[in-house]
Amino acid sequence: MVQVRKATLSDIHHLLALEKLCFSSYYNESQCVSEIENCEVFVLNLDQRFCGYLSLKVLTSEAEIRRLAIHPEFRRKKLASYLLNYVEHELRKSQVSAVFLEVELTNEPARLLYEKAGFIPLAIRKNYYGWQRHALCMKKDLFPFA
Ligand SMILES: CC(C)(COP(=O)(O)OP(=O)(O)OC[C@H]1O[C@@H](n2cnc3c(N)ncnc32)[C@H](O)[C@@H]1OP(=O)(O)O)[C@@H](O)C(=O)NCCC(=O)NCCS
C-alpha cells in the first residue's frame, strides 16, 4: 500500500541514505535536518518501506520543489508521479497557484517525469549546478482555467 506523510526528524537516516544514492551533490545530515525543519518534506512509503521523498518551499501563493527522489529499487512504478500528484493536491487545498522547479538539463528521467506531469519549460540557467551543468526552470499552474 502506498502512503504519503510529512517527514519528521526520525526520518533523517532514511533521507540521508536516499540522498547518497540519488544525488552526486547530496545533502549532509545538517542539510537534511534543515530541510525537514524549514521546508515541507513529504515521504512516500510503499508497504511501510521508505521509498522516496519530495521537499518543497511554499512562499505565499507559489511553491518551489527542491528535491524529489525515489529509491532505485522502486523506480518506474509511477511512485514519483504519485507523490507529485499528492503534493499538488495538498498545494491546491492551500490555494497555492503555481509550482516552480529546476532540473539538470541532462537529467532525462526527471525532465520527462515533469513534462508528463504538466510542467512547462521556462528558461535555462547556465552553469547553475557547476561548470557546464545547466538547469532547466519549469513551472506548473495549479489552477490553469481560473
Ligand atoms: C526522476 C525520478 C524521481 C523518477 O522517479 P520514478 O518513480 O521512477 O518515476 P515514475 O515511475 O513516476 O515515472 C513517470 C514518467 O517519468 C519518465 N521517466 C521516469 N524515469 C525515467 C527513465 N529512467 N527514463 C526515461 N523516462 C523516465 C517516464 O515518462 C515515466 O512514465 P512511463 O513510466 O509511463 O514511461 C527518479 O528516477 C529519481 O529519483 N532519480 C534520481 C533523483 C533525481 O534526479 N531527482 C530529480 C531531481 S530534479
The ligand as an SDF file (V2000), in Angstrom:
LIG
                    3D

 48 50  0  0  0  0  0  0  0  0999 V2000
   13.4220   11.0980  -11.5490 C   0  0  0  0  0  0  0  0  0  0  0  0
   12.8310   10.0820  -10.5690 C   0  0  0  0  0  0  0  0  0  0  0  0
   12.3140   10.8260   -9.3280 C   0  0  0  0  0  0  0  0  0  0  0  0
   11.6520    9.3520  -11.2670 C   0  0  0  0  0  0  0  0  0  0  0  0
   11.0110    8.5120  -10.3140 O   0  0  0  0  0  0  0  0  0  0  0  0
   10.0690    7.2820  -10.7910 P   0  0  0  0  0  0  0  0  0  0  0  0
    9.2300    6.8870   -9.6210 O   0  0  0  0  0  0  0  0  0  0  0  0
   10.8970    6.2290  -11.4140 O   0  0  0  0  0  0  0  0  0  0  0  0
    9.1700    7.9970  -11.8980 O   0  0  0  0  0  0  0  0  0  0  0  0
    7.7490    7.4750  -12.4740 P   0  0  0  0  0  0  0  0  0  0  0  0
    7.7040    5.9960  -12.4230 O   0  0  0  0  0  0  0  0  0  0  0  0
    6.6500    8.2080  -11.7790 O   0  0  0  0  0  0  0  0  0  0  0  0
    7.8690    7.9460  -13.9990 O   0  0  0  0  0  0  0  0  0  0  0  0
    6.9270    8.7890  -14.6410 C   0  0  0  0  0  0  0  0  0  0  0  0
    7.4070    9.1140  -16.0250 C   0  0  0  0  0  0  0  0  0  0  0  0
    8.6700    9.7900  -15.9650 O   0  0  0  0  0  0  0  0  0  0  0  0
    9.5100    9.3840  -17.0620 C   0  0  0  0  0  0  0  0  0  0  0  0
   10.6460    8.6120  -16.5670 N   0  0  0  0  0  0  0  0  0  0  0  0
   10.9240    8.2820  -15.2810 C   0  0  0  0  0  0  0  0  0  0  0  0
   12.1050    7.6030  -15.2180 N   0  0  0  0  0  0  0  0  0  0  0  0
   12.5630    7.5190  -16.4850 C   0  0  0  0  0  0  0  0  0  0  0  0
   13.7280    6.9480  -17.0650 C   0  0  0  0  0  0  0  0  0  0  0  0
   14.6520    6.3160  -16.3130 N   0  0  0  0  0  0  0  0  0  0  0  0
   13.9100    7.0670  -18.3990 N   0  0  0  0  0  0  0  0  0  0  0  0
   13.0040    7.6890  -19.1660 C   0  0  0  0  0  0  0  0  0  0  0  0
   11.8530    8.2390  -18.6700 N   0  0  0  0  0  0  0  0  0  0  0  0
   11.6490    8.1620  -17.3480 C   0  0  0  0  0  0  0  0  0  0  0  0
    8.6380    8.4930  -17.9230 C   0  0  0  0  0  0  0  0  0  0  0  0
    7.9420    9.3230  -18.8390 O   0  0  0  0  0  0  0  0  0  0  0  0
    7.6800    7.9090  -16.8910 C   0  0  0  0  0  0  0  0  0  0  0  0
    6.4900    7.4480  -17.4480 O   0  0  0  0  0  0  0  0  0  0  0  0
    6.4200    5.9340  -18.0470 P   0  0  0  0  0  0  0  0  0  0  0  0
    6.9810    5.0230  -16.9970 O   0  0  0  0  0  0  0  0  0  0  0  0
    4.9660    5.7470  -18.3360 O   0  0  0  0  0  0  0  0  0  0  0  0
    7.2870    5.9570  -19.2850 O   0  0  0  0  0  0  0  0  0  0  0  0
   13.8760    9.0060  -10.1580 C   0  0  0  0  0  0  0  0  0  0  0  0
   14.4770    8.4810  -11.3270 O   0  0  0  0  0  0  0  0  0  0  0  0
   14.9780    9.5250   -9.2360 C   0  0  0  0  0  0  0  0  0  0  0  0
   14.8310    9.5210   -8.0050 O   0  0  0  0  0  0  0  0  0  0  0  0
   16.0870    9.9880   -9.8410 N   0  0  0  0  0  0  0  0  0  0  0  0
   17.2590   10.4760   -9.0580 C   0  0  0  0  0  0  0  0  0  0  0  0
   16.9540   11.7900   -8.3720 C   0  0  0  0  0  0  0  0  0  0  0  0
   16.5410   12.8610   -9.3470 C   0  0  0  0  0  0  0  0  0  0  0  0
   17.0980   13.0100  -10.4280 O   0  0  0  0  0  0  0  0  0  0  0  0
   15.5220   13.6590   -8.9330 N   0  0  0  0  0  0  0  0  0  0  0  0
   15.0200   14.7570   -9.6960 C   0  0  0  0  0  0  0  0  0  0  0  0
   15.8010   15.9720   -9.3570 C   0  0  0  0  0  0  0  0  0  0  0  0
   15.0290   17.4030  -10.0140 S   0  0  0  0  0  0  0  0  0  0  0  0
  1  2  1  0
  2  3  1  0
  2  4  1  0
  2 36  1  0
  4  5  1  0
  5  6  1  0
  6  7  2  0
  6  8  1  0
  6  9  1  0
  9 10  1  0
 10 11  2  0
 10 12  1  0
 10 13  1  0
 13 14  1  0
 14 15  1  0
 15 16  1  0
 15 30  1  0
 16 17  1  0
 17 18  1  0
 17 28  1  0
 18 19  1  0
 18 27  1  0
 19 20  2  0
 20 21  1  0
 21 22  1  0
 21 27  2  0
 22 23  1  0
 22 24  2  0
 24 25  1  0
 25 26  2  0
 26 27  1  0
 28 29  1  0
 28 30  1  0
 30 31  1  0
 31 32  1  0
 32 33  2  0
 32 34  1  0
 32 35  1  0
 36 37  1  0
 36 38  1  0
 38 39  2  0
 38 40  1  0
 40 41  1  0
 41 42  1  0
 42 43  1  0
 43 44  2  0
 43 45  1  0
 45 46  1  0
 46 47  1  0
 47 48  1  0
M  END
$$$$
